[in-house]
């Protein structure tokens, strides 16, 4: 709608897990607008179902082959495209990252999640706030939406799960809060995983949506102020938690959300605590990864 208002007719987006790409392609199909989605080649392969959905919806999916061919690299290419075609192109960023006003805009738009949490808690528990809010963070959009209306409410503990990969100390990780230093990435000043020379390190996670070497500046600030507890959840912990949820509840979570589930065993709850955890995506896109991981 913003693009229409600004007279832009070409939409570009970046995506890791593919959820944002599918959403953007869907609305472009509805509004008859050109859609180009940048996606790391690694993610194109491991998120094939979402890639095919985007193509069916009429989007052009461009596999990015620079870097480690994941979300960071897709974002690089999308920003390059945007800078080269400012007259007709609108960039829909899929997370609370990038230059202002994107982190703020995305957080506000995603705040429908915490509005819904307030409403459902009031209906089911007789109060509109939980004791704990838990969500996964890569760039941080679903987490921003989950916590948006509770940030200034001290009764609510905020717990964010980032991708520990194969372990925070292994070099195969995307645990930005655990390892990051202040830096600039994609036009935002935030925590970034970088070497002594300030060069951005390649992140790793089993999850296509979480392997970003930065984090939304909102979440970096919450971590710095100790308002949010950020836990690194490793690949194996996330996969184990995903299988547990599937077997107990019949819900197959996306690998991203599985990291939030993996945080549960790291916390000490009281029996009366009200805990809200955001399952930010469906696991059908990750079935092959789940199956291959357990071979």
NUVOGU-557067 format. One record per residue (C-alpha): residue number from 0; z, y, x. Coordinates in steps of 0.25 Angstrom, whole numbers, plus 5000, padded with zeros to 4 digits. Layout:
N
+-----+------+------+------+
: num :    w :    v :    u :
+-----+------+------+------+
: NUM :    Z :    Y :    X :
...
+-----+------+------+------+
***
This chain:
295
+-----+------+------+------+
: num :    w :    v :    u :
+-----+------+------+------+
:   0 : 5000 : 5000 : 5000 :
:   1 : 5003 : 5009 : 5012 :
:   2 : 4990 : 5006 : 5018 :
:   3 : 4983 : 5009 : 5005 :
:   4 : 4990 : 5022 : 5004 :
:   5 : 4986 : 5026 : 5018 :
:   6 : 4972 : 5022 : 5016 :
:   7 : 4972 : 5010 : 5026 :
:   8 : 4963 : 4998 : 5021 :
:   9 : 4965 : 4989 : 5033 :
:  10 : 4979 : 4982 : 5034 :
:  11 : 4984 : 4975 : 5047 :
:  12 : 4996 : 4967 : 5049 :
:  13 : 5003 : 4958 : 5060 :
:  14 : 5010 : 4945 : 5057 :
:  15 : 5018 : 4934 : 5064 :
:  16 : 5022 : 4924 : 5053 :
:  17 : 5010 : 4928 : 5044 :
:  18 : 5019 : 4932 : 5032 :
:  19 : 5016 : 4947 : 5034 :
:  20 : 5001 : 4944 : 5036 :
:  21 : 5000 : 4936 : 5023 :
:  22 : 5008 : 4947 : 5016 :
:  23 : 4998 : 4958 : 5021 :
:  24 : 4986 : 4950 : 5019 :
:  25 : 4991 : 4947 : 5005 :
:  26 : 4992 : 4962 : 5001 :
:  27 : 4979 : 4966 : 5008 :
:  28 : 4972 : 4955 : 5000 :
:  29 : 4978 : 4961 : 4987 :
:  30 : 4975 : 4976 : 4991 :
:  31 : 4961 : 4972 : 4997 :
:  32 : 4964 : 4977 : 5011 :
:  33 : 4959 : 4972 : 5024 :
:  34 : 4970 : 4964 : 5032 :
:  35 : 4971 : 4961 : 5046 :
:  36 : 4983 : 4953 : 5051 :
:  37 : 4987 : 4951 : 5066 :
:  38 : 4994 : 4938 : 5070 :
:  39 : 4997 : 4932 : 5083 :
:  40 : 4988 : 4920 : 5086 :
:  41 : 5001 : 4911 : 5088 :
:  42 : 5006 : 4915 : 5074 :
:  43 : 4992 : 4913 : 5068 :
:  44 : 4993 : 4899 : 5072 :
:  45 : 5007 : 4896 : 5068 :
:  46 : 5006 : 4904 : 5054 :
:  47 : 4993 : 4898 : 5050 :
:  48 : 4996 : 4898 : 5035 :
:  49 : 4999 : 4913 : 5034 :
:  50 : 4987 : 4916 : 5043 :
:  51 : 4978 : 4908 : 5033 :
:  52 : 4985 : 4915 : 5021 :
:  53 : 4981 : 4929 : 5027 :
:  54 : 4967 : 4925 : 5029 :
:  55 : 4966 : 4920 : 5015 :
:  56 : 4971 : 4933 : 5010 :
:  57 : 4959 : 4940 : 5018 :
:  58 : 4967 : 4945 : 5030 :
:  59 : 4961 : 4944 : 5044 :
:  60 : 4971 : 4938 : 5054 :
:  61 : 4970 : 4941 : 5068 :
:  62 : 4976 : 4932 : 5078 :
:  63 : 4982 : 4940 : 5090 :
:  64 : 4981 : 4933 : 5103 :
:  65 : 4989 : 4943 : 5112 :
:  66 : 5004 : 4940 : 5117 :
:  67 : 5010 : 4928 : 5112 :
:  68 : 5001 : 4929 : 5099 :
:  69 : 5012 : 4932 : 5089 :
:  70 : 5018 : 4943 : 5081 :
:  71 : 5020 : 4954 : 5092 :
:  72 : 5005 : 4952 : 5096 :
:  73 : 5000 : 4953 : 5081 :
:  74 : 5008 : 4966 : 5080 :
:  75 : 5002 : 4971 : 5093 :
:  76 : 4988 : 4969 : 5087 :
:  77 : 4991 : 4974 : 5074 :
:  78 : 4996 : 4987 : 5080 :
:  79 : 4984 : 4988 : 5089 :
:  80 : 4975 : 4986 : 5076 :
:  81 : 4983 : 4997 : 5069 :
:  82 : 4982 : 5007 : 5080 :
:  83 : 4966 : 5005 : 5081 :
:  84 : 4964 : 5006 : 5066 :
:  85 : 4974 : 5017 : 5060 :
:  86 : 4964 : 5023 : 5050 :
:  87 : 4962 : 5011 : 5041 :
:  88 : 4973 : 5001 : 5045 :
:  89 : 4987 : 4999 : 5040 :
:  90 : 4997 : 4990 : 5048 :
:  91 : 5006 : 4982 : 5039 :
:  92 : 5017 : 4978 : 5049 :
:  93 : 5024 : 4965 : 5045 :
:  94 : 5038 : 4968 : 5051 :
:  95 : 5048 : 4979 : 5054 :
:  96 : 5041 : 4981 : 5068 :
:  97 : 5031 : 4991 : 5073 :
:  98 : 5031 : 5006 : 5073 :
:  99 : 5038 : 5015 : 5063 :
: 100 : 5038 : 5015 : 5051 :
: 101 : 5034 : 5000 : 5050 :
: 102 : 5048 : 4994 : 5053 :
: 103 : 5054 : 5003 : 5043 :
: 104 : 5043 : 5001 : 5032 :
: 105 : 5043 : 4986 : 5034 :
: 106 : 5058 : 4985 : 5033 :
: 107 : 5058 : 4994 : 5020 :
: 108 : 5047 : 4985 : 5014 :
: 109 : 5054 : 4972 : 5017 :
: 110 : 5067 : 4978 : 5011 :
: 111 : 5063 : 4971 : 4998 :
: 112 : 5070 : 4959 : 5004 :
: 113 : 5084 : 4965 : 5005 :
: 114 : 5082 : 4971 : 4991 :
: 115 : 5079 : 4957 : 4986 :
: 116 : 5091 : 4952 : 4993 :
: 117 : 5100 : 4963 : 4987 :
: 118 : 5095 : 4959 : 4973 :
: 119 : 5096 : 4944 : 4974 :
: 120 : 5110 : 4945 : 4981 :
: 121 : 5115 : 4954 : 4969 :
: 122 : 5110 : 4944 : 4959 :
: 123 : 5115 : 4931 : 4966 :
: 124 : 5128 : 4936 : 4974 :
: 125 : 5132 : 4948 : 4966 :
: 126 : 5131 : 4957 : 4978 :
: 127 : 5118 : 4963 : 4985 :
: 128 : 5121 : 4960 : 5000 :
: 129 : 5123 : 4948 : 5008 :
: 130 : 5133 : 4945 : 5020 :
: 131 : 5121 : 4941 : 5029 :
: 132 : 5106 : 4944 : 5029 :
: 133 : 5098 : 4936 : 5038 :
: 134 : 5083 : 4937 : 5042 :
: 135 : 5074 : 4934 : 5053 :
: 136 : 5068 : 4945 : 5062 :
: 137 : 5055 : 4945 : 5070 :
: 138 : 5050 : 4959 : 5067 :
: 139 : 5060 : 4960 : 5056 :
: 140 : 5054 : 4963 : 5043 :
: 141 : 5060 : 4952 : 5034 :
: 142 : 5074 : 4955 : 5041 :
: 143 : 5072 : 4970 : 5038 :
: 144 : 5069 : 4967 : 5023 :
: 145 : 5081 : 4958 : 5022 :
: 146 : 5091 : 4968 : 5028 :
: 147 : 5085 : 4981 : 5024 :
: 148 : 5095 : 4985 : 5013 :
: 149 : 5107 : 4979 : 5020 :
: 150 : 5106 : 4986 : 5034 :
: 151 : 5117 : 4996 : 5031 :
: 152 : 5126 : 4986 : 5023 :
: 153 : 5137 : 4981 : 5033 :
: 154 : 5140 : 4970 : 5023 :
: 155 : 5127 : 4962 : 5027 :
: 156 : 5126 : 4955 : 5040 :
: 157 : 5111 : 4955 : 5045 :
: 158 : 5107 : 4943 : 5053 :
: 159 : 5093 : 4943 : 5059 :
: 160 : 5086 : 4931 : 5066 :
: 161 : 5076 : 4933 : 5077 :
: 162 : 5068 : 4922 : 5083 :
: 163 : 5075 : 4916 : 5095 :
: 164 : 5062 : 4907 : 5098 :
: 165 : 5066 : 4896 : 5108 :
: 166 : 5079 : 4904 : 5112 :
: 167 : 5082 : 4919 : 5115 :
: 168 : 5083 : 4915 : 5130 :
: 169 : 5070 : 4907 : 5131 :
: 170 : 5059 : 4918 : 5131 :
: 171 : 5053 : 4911 : 5119 :
: 172 : 5060 : 4920 : 5108 :
: 173 : 5058 : 4932 : 5099 :
: 174 : 5073 : 4936 : 5099 :
: 175 : 5071 : 4951 : 5100 :
: 176 : 5085 : 4956 : 5097 :
: 177 : 5091 : 4946 : 5106 :
: 178 : 5081 : 4949 : 5118 :
: 179 : 5075 : 4962 : 5114 :
: 180 : 5076 : 4976 : 5121 :
: 181 : 5073 : 4989 : 5116 :
: 182 : 5058 : 4992 : 5116 :
: 183 : 5045 : 4995 : 5109 :
: 184 : 5037 : 4985 : 5101 :
: 185 : 5025 : 4988 : 5092 :
: 186 : 5030 : 5003 : 5090 :
: 187 : 5045 : 5000 : 5087 :
: 188 : 5057 : 5002 : 5096 :
: 189 : 5065 : 4989 : 5095 :
: 190 : 5070 : 4977 : 5102 :
: 191 : 5059 : 4970 : 5110 :
: 192 : 5059 : 4957 : 5118 :
: 193 : 5054 : 4963 : 5131 :
: 194 : 5054 : 4960 : 5146 :
: 195 : 5060 : 4970 : 5157 :
: 196 : 5047 : 4978 : 5157 :
: 197 : 5047 : 4980 : 5142 :
: 198 : 5036 : 4970 : 5140 :
: 199 : 5037 : 4963 : 5127 :
: 200 : 5040 : 4948 : 5128 :
: 201 : 5033 : 4938 : 5120 :
: 202 : 5042 : 4933 : 5109 :
: 203 : 5042 : 4919 : 5103 :
: 204 : 5047 : 4912 : 5090 :
: 205 : 5043 : 4900 : 5082 :
: 206 : 5042 : 4910 : 5071 :
: 207 : 5029 : 4919 : 5070 :
: 208 : 5036 : 4930 : 5063 :
: 209 : 5048 : 4932 : 5073 :
: 210 : 5041 : 4932 : 5087 :
: 211 : 5041 : 4947 : 5089 :
: 212 : 5047 : 4953 : 5101 :
: 213 : 5053 : 4965 : 5094 :
: 214 : 5060 : 4967 : 5081 :
: 215 : 5060 : 4978 : 5071 :
: 216 : 5067 : 4990 : 5075 :
: 217 : 5076 : 4989 : 5063 :
: 218 : 5081 : 4975 : 5067 :
: 219 : 5083 : 4980 : 5082 :
: 220 : 5092 : 4991 : 5077 :
: 221 : 5100 : 4982 : 5068 :
: 222 : 5102 : 4972 : 5079 :
: 223 : 5106 : 4984 : 5089 :
: 224 : 5116 : 4989 : 5079 :
: 225 : 5122 : 4975 : 5077 :
: 226 : 5118 : 4977 : 5062 :
: 227 : 5110 : 4964 : 5063 :
: 228 : 5114 : 4951 : 5069 :
: 229 : 5101 : 4945 : 5076 :
: 230 : 5101 : 4930 : 5079 :
: 231 : 5090 : 4923 : 5087 :
: 232 : 5086 : 4910 : 5080 :
: 233 : 5078 : 4901 : 5088 :
: 234 : 5065 : 4893 : 5084 :
: 235 : 5073 : 4880 : 5082 :
: 236 : 5084 : 4886 : 5074 :
: 237 : 5074 : 4893 : 5065 :
: 238 : 5066 : 4880 : 5063 :
: 239 : 5079 : 4872 : 5060 :
: 240 : 5084 : 4883 : 5050 :
: 241 : 5070 : 4883 : 5043 :
: 242 : 5071 : 4868 : 5041 :
: 243 : 5085 : 4869 : 5036 :
: 244 : 5081 : 4879 : 5025 :
: 245 : 5069 : 4871 : 5021 :
: 246 : 5077 : 4858 : 5019 :
: 247 : 5089 : 4865 : 5012 :
: 248 : 5082 : 4876 : 5003 :
: 249 : 5067 : 4871 : 5003 :
: 250 : 5063 : 4885 : 5009 :
: 251 : 5054 : 4884 : 5021 :
: 252 : 5056 : 4897 : 5029 :
: 253 : 5047 : 4904 : 5038 :
: 254 : 5050 : 4902 : 5053 :
: 255 : 5054 : 4917 : 5053 :
: 256 : 5064 : 4915 : 5042 :
: 257 : 5069 : 4902 : 5049 :
: 258 : 5075 : 4911 : 5060 :
: 259 : 5084 : 4918 : 5050 :
: 260 : 5088 : 4904 : 5044 :
: 261 : 5092 : 4900 : 5059 :
: 262 : 5101 : 4912 : 5060 :
: 263 : 5110 : 4906 : 5049 :
: 264 : 5117 : 4896 : 5058 :
: 265 : 5120 : 4907 : 5068 :
: 266 : 5129 : 4914 : 5058 :
: 267 : 5143 : 4911 : 5052 :
: 268 : 5143 : 4913 : 5037 :
: 269 : 5155 : 4913 : 5027 :
: 270 : 5153 : 4905 : 5015 :
: 271 : 5153 : 4917 : 5006 :
: 272 : 5142 : 4925 : 5014 :
: 273 : 5130 : 4929 : 5007 :
: 274 : 5118 : 4926 : 5017 :
: 275 : 5104 : 4931 : 5014 :
: 276 : 5093 : 4926 : 5023 :
: 277 : 5078 : 4930 : 5022 :
: 278 : 5068 : 4919 : 5023 :
: 279 : 5056 : 4928 : 5026 :
: 280 : 5045 : 4919 : 5025 :
: 281 : 5040 : 4905 : 5021 :
: 282 : 5039 : 4893 : 5031 :
: 283 : 5026 : 4888 : 5026 :
: 284 : 5019 : 4896 : 5037 :
: 285 : 5028 : 4889 : 5047 :
: 286 : 5027 : 4875 : 5043 :
: 287 : 5018 : 4871 : 5055 :
: 288 : 5028 : 4878 : 5065 :
: 289 : 5040 : 4871 : 5058 :
: 290 : 5033 : 4857 : 5059 :
: 291 : 5028 : 4859 : 5074 :
: 292 : 5042 : 4864 : 5078 :
: 293 : 5049 : 4851 : 5073 :
: 294 : 5038 : 4842 : 5080 :
+-----+------+------+------+
***
